[in-house]
């Protein structure tokens, strides 16, 4: 499903700078992901996968690091894919 979505949206994507990952990371982390109040149940209702496709270096590394730390206990994965000739 991810590959199909990628191919469908690819013609509309325009890569540009700055490359700030923290806003989207924070947005996905706050979009309905909740930790159950009762830790007896470790079953989450949703699992999020944030796929970031980038053509450059992260321009907000400190904020991105903090966003990832803040989201680290949530049911989500963050996948970053570098495209192009930049140093990743």
Secondary structure, 3 states (H helix, E strand, C coil): CHHHHHHHHHHHCCCCCCCCCHHHHHHHHCCCCCCCCCCCCCCCCCCEEEEEEECCCCCCHHHHHHHHHHHCCCCEEEEEEECCCCCC
